[in-house]
């Protein structure tokens, strides 16, 4: 099943935090891994426990894309961050999941 991808303004701001090279990696990953079967767990996609960020996470190296799957075949990208050791950083700020 193909999904339409909606990048929320907050996630777009998160994306703009990174340099152009990293932005391309993240956008390419979103198109590759979230356009189809975004609601199926794999090694890169997993459903998260209840948290304030998002119900799903896509891992691309140290980068994390947080999203939700809506009923109308839509994926909403809610936040983008990266891991630094055991800490998740979104726009340079530590976030607890």
C-alpha positions in Angstrom: 0.0 0.0 0.0 1.4 3.4 -1.0 1.2 6.3 1.5 1.2 10.0 0.9 3.9 11.7 3.0 3.1 14.9 4.9 6.1 16.6 6.6 4.7 18.8 9.4 6.2 22.3 9.9 7.9 21.3 13.1 9.6 18.4 11.3 10.6 20.6 8.5 12.2 23.0 11.0 14.0 20.0 12.5 15.2 19.0 9.0 16.5 22.5 8.3 18.7 22.3 11.5 21.0 19.9 9.6 23.3 20.7 6.7 22.3 20.0 3.1 24.2 16.7 2.9 22.3 15.3 5.9 19.0 16.7 4.7 19.4 14.7 1.5 20.1 11.5 3.4 17.0 12.0 5.6 14.6 13.0 2.7 15.8 10.0 0.6 15.2 7.7 3.6 11.7 9.1 4.1 10.8 8.5 0.5 12.4 5.0 0.4 11.1 3.6 3.7 7.8 5.4 4.4 6.1 5.5 1.0 5.3 1.8 1.2 4.4 -0.3 4.2 5.1 2.4 6.8 3.0 0.6 9.4 5.0 -2.7 9.2 7.9 -3.1 11.6 11.3 -3.9 10.2 14.9 -3.4 11.4 14.7 0.3 10.5 11.0 1.0 11.4 9.5 0.3 14.8 6.5 1.1 16.8 7.3 3.0 20.0 5.8 2.8 23.4 3.5 5.7 24.3 5.6 8.9 24.3 5.2 12.6 23.6 7.0 12.6 20.2 5.4 10.0 17.9 4.1 6.4 17.7 6.6 5.3 15.1 10.4 5.7 14.5 12.5 5.3 11.4 16.2 4.8 12.1 18.8 5.8 9.5 22.3 5.6 11.0 22.3 8.0 13.9 19.3 9.9 12.5 15.7 9.3 13.7 12.5 10.2 11.9 9.4 10.2 14.1 6.0 9.7 12.4 2.5 8.5 12.7 0.4 6.6 10.2 -3.1 8.1 9.6 -6.1 6.1 8.4 -6.4 7.8 5.0 -3.1 6.3 3.7 -1.1 9.2 5.0 2.2 9.3 6.9 2.7 12.4 9.0 6.4 13.1 9.8 6.3 14.8 13.2 9.9 15.2 14.2 13.5 14.5 13.1 16.5 14.2 15.3 19.7 12.2 15.9 21.2 10.1 18.6 24.4 11.2 20.4 25.4 8.1 22.5 22.2 7.4 24.5 20.6 10.8 24.1 18.1 11.8 21.5 18.6 15.4 20.2 16.0 17.3 18.2 17.4 20.7 17.0 20.2 20.3 19.5 17.9 19.9 22.5 17.8 16.7 24.5 14.4 14.9 24.3 13.3 12.1 26.5 11.3 9.2 25.0 
